[in-house]
Amino acid sequence: MKSDLDTTFSALADPTRRAILARLAKDGEVTAGDLAAPFSMSAPAISRHLKVLEGAQLIDRKTSAQFRVLSLNPEGFKAASDWLNEYRKYWEDQLGALADYLNKIQQPGDRNDGNNTKSGKSKSSRTRSKKRGR
């Protein structure tokens, strides 16, 4: 049996289903017919996508007269959101450490581009001075 997280990510893996969710997020409640209109696929194909989203508890379906109205189910996204937040903390820590490191190595005066020496003169200016006898 798949976990809620597996079911959620499996449902989100399909671009058509993500487009359906985006439309519901933008428009709120939408009838199944209106939701299917922009897609160039058969009604049974859209129905299968909706069943997958329902099975993952990402959408709710209610019947109003002869219409089936669909809406997002925020609770269905909770498991995925919680899982992603754990990794967000990890990556923020990692990126913060990288930013600190980059700031440290880019401090003025700490750069070593191969031409700076302890005397403050570049290698090429020392060579020119030696050739002139200075």
C-alpha positions as CSV (number, residue, x, y, z in Angstrom):
1,M,0.0,0.0,0.0
2,K,1.4,3.4,-1.0
3,S,1.9,6.0,1.7
4,D,0.1,9.4,1.5
5,L,3.3,11.0,0.4
6,D,3.9,8.5,-2.4
7,T,0.3,9.0,-3.6
8,T,0.6,12.8,-3.5
9,F,3.9,12.9,-5.4
10,S,2.6,10.4,-7.9
11,A,-0.4,12.5,-8.6
12,L,1.7,15.7,-8.9
13,A,4.1,14.0,-11.3
14,D,1.7,14.5,-14.3
15,P,1.7,18.0,-15.9
16,T,-2.0,17.7,-16.7
17,R,-2.9,17.1,-13.1
18,R,-0.6,20.0,-12.0
19,A,-2.4,22.2,-14.6
20,I,-5.8,21.1,-13.1
21,L,-4.6,22.0,-9.6
22,A,-3.3,25.4,-10.8
23,R,-6.6,26.2,-12.3
24,L,-8.5,25.2,-9.1
25,A,-6.0,27.4,-7.1
26,K,-6.7,30.3,-9.4
27,D,-10.5,29.9,-9.9
28,G,-11.7,28.2,-6.7
29,E,-14.6,25.9,-7.3
30,V,-15.0,24.8,-10.9
31,T,-17.4,22.3,-12.5
32,A,-15.8,19.2,-14.0
33,G,-17.0,20.3,-17.5
34,D,-15.4,23.7,-17.2
35,L,-12.2,22.3,-15.8
36,A,-11.9,19.9,-18.8
37,A,-12.6,22.5,-21.4
38,P,-9.0,23.8,-22.0
39,F,-7.6,20.3,-22.3
40,S,-7.6,18.5,-25.7
41,M,-8.4,15.1,-24.3
42,S,-11.5,13.0,-23.9
43,A,-13.9,13.3,-21.0
44,P,-12.9,9.8,-19.7
45,A,-9.2,10.8,-19.7
46,I,-9.9,13.9,-17.7
47,S,-12.1,11.9,-15.4
48,R,-9.2,9.5,-14.8
49,H,-6.9,12.5,-13.9
50,L,-9.6,13.8,-11.5
51,K,-9.9,10.4,-9.8
52,V,-6.1,10.3,-9.2
53,L,-6.3,13.7,-7.7
54,E,-9.2,12.7,-5.5
55,G,-7.4,9.5,-4.5
56,A,-4.5,11.6,-3.4
57,Q,-6.9,13.8,-1.5
58,L,-5.7,16.9,-3.4
59,I,-9.2,17.8,-4.6
60,D,-12.7,17.6,-3.2
61,R,-15.7,16.8,-5.4
62,K,-19.3,17.7,-4.4
63,T,-22.5,17.4,-6.4
64,S,-24.7,20.4,-6.8
65,A,-27.9,19.6,-8.8
66,Q,-26.6,17.9,-11.9
67,F,-23.1,19.4,-11.7
68,R,-20.0,18.0,-10.1
69,V,-18.0,20.9,-8.5
70,L,-14.3,20.5,-7.8
71,S,-12.1,22.4,-5.4
72,L,-8.7,22.1,-3.9
73,N,-8.3,20.2,-0.6
74,P,-5.5,22.0,1.3
75,E,-5.3,19.1,3.8
76,G,-4.1,16.8,0.9
77,F,-1.0,18.9,0.4
78,K,0.0,18.8,4.1
79,A,2.1,15.6,4.0
80,A,4.1,16.8,1.0
81,S,4.5,20.3,2.5
82,D,5.8,18.9,5.8
83,W,8.3,16.6,4.0
84,L,9.5,19.5,1.7
85,N,9.9,21.8,4.7
86,E,12.3,19.4,6.3
87,Y,14.5,19.6,3.2
88,R,14.0,23.3,2.9
89,K,15.7,23.7,6.4
90,Y,18.6,21.6,5.2
91,W,19.1,23.5,2.0
92,E,18.8,26.9,3.6
93,D,21.5,25.8,6.1
94,Q,23.7,24.5,3.3
95,L,23.2,27.6,1.2
96,G,23.8,29.9,4.2
97,A,27.1,28.1,5.0
98,L,28.1,28.5,1.3
99,A,27.2,32.2,1.4
100,D,29.3,32.7,4.6
101,Y,32.2,30.9,2.9
102,L,32.0,32.9,-0.3
103,N,31.8,36.2,1.8
104,K,34.9,35.1,3.8
105,I,37.0,34.3,0.7
106,Q,36.0,37.5,-1.1
107,Q,36.9,39.9,1.7
108,P,39.0,42.9,0.4
109,G,42.8,42.3,0.8
110,D,42.3,38.5,1.2
111,R,42.2,37.8,-2.5
112,N,45.2,36.0,-4.0
113,D,44.9,36.4,-7.8
114,G,48.5,35.3,-8.4
115,N,49.9,38.8,-9.0
116,N,49.8,40.2,-5.4
117,T,52.9,39.8,-3.2
118,K,53.6,40.7,0.4
119,S,55.3,43.9,-0.7
120,G,52.1,45.0,-2.5
121,K,53.8,45.1,-5.9
122,S,52.8,42.8,-8.6
123,K,55.2,40.3,-10.1
124,S,55.4,42.1,-13.4
125,S,56.3,45.5,-11.7
126,R,59.1,43.8,-9.7
127,T,60.5,42.2,-12.9
128,R,60.5,45.6,-14.6
129,S,62.3,47.2,-11.6
130,K,65.0,44.5,-11.7
131,K,65.6,45.1,-15.4
132,R,66.0,48.8,-14.9
133,G,68.5,48.2,-12.1
134,R,66.3,49.3,-9.2
